[in-house]
Amino acid sequence: MDEIDLEELAASLTLREENQAIKSYQNTVAVACPACDEQFDDLVVCKENPTSLNLSKQLDLCVGSADGKGVIFTHKK
């Protein structure tokens, strides 16, 4: 996986939620996941270490890091 340019990636996505622990974006323009090259559904940026996520759906996940933060790309099944 190449280095993730979080600023460039986020500019193409729609911000959905931001709180103290995370920032999440929806992929509304069919951007490819940097890890698997498939379209992803959401990007979650972990702002705190550690961060806990409560997932309400079964998802495939690709993970990486950018700017020292964990990033998660979700793929709905």
N, C-alpha and C positions, 0 to 999 in steps of 0.2 A: 504494500500500500504506500502510495506517495504521501508526503506530508499534507495534512488537511489544512487548507486556508479557510479558517472558520469565518473570517470577516467576508470573504468573497462568497462562500457558500450561503451564509445567512442572508446576504443581500438578495438572493434568488428565492428565498422562502418567506412564508407568512408567519409572523410571530403570533403564537397562540396563548402562551402563559409565561409569566416570569414571577418568581418569588425568590426568597433568600437562598434556596437550595438548588433550583434548576431554572433553565430557560428552555422552552420548547417551541419548535417551529413545525408547521405543516408544509409538506412538499406539494404545492399546488401547480407546479409547472413541469413535473416529470423529470426532475434532476436524478442522475444516476448515483447510486451509493459508491463512495470511494473504495469500499472494501470488496464488494462483489459485482459491481457494475450493473446491478439491477435497480430499477426505480424503487426508492424507499418512500414510506408514508410520512414519518415524522423524524425529526432530529431533536434529541434531548441533550442539552449541555449541562453537565454537573458542575455547579459553582462551588459547592462545599465538598470537603473530603473528610469523612465518608458521607455519602448521600444514599438515602433509601428511596426506592421507587415502589409504588404500589400499582401493579399492572392489573387492569380489569379485563384484559383480553389475552388470549394466547398469541404470542408474536414470535417471529424469528428476529434475532438481533444481530447486528454487526457493531463492533465497538472499535474505538480508537482514541487518540488524544490529539488535542490541538491547543496551543498556547498554554500547556500545562494543565488543561482541564480534560476530564473524561467526556467523550461524546458517544452517544448511542444512536444508531440508525435503526428504526423499527420497520419491519416488513409484516403486514397483516397476512395471515394465512388464508 
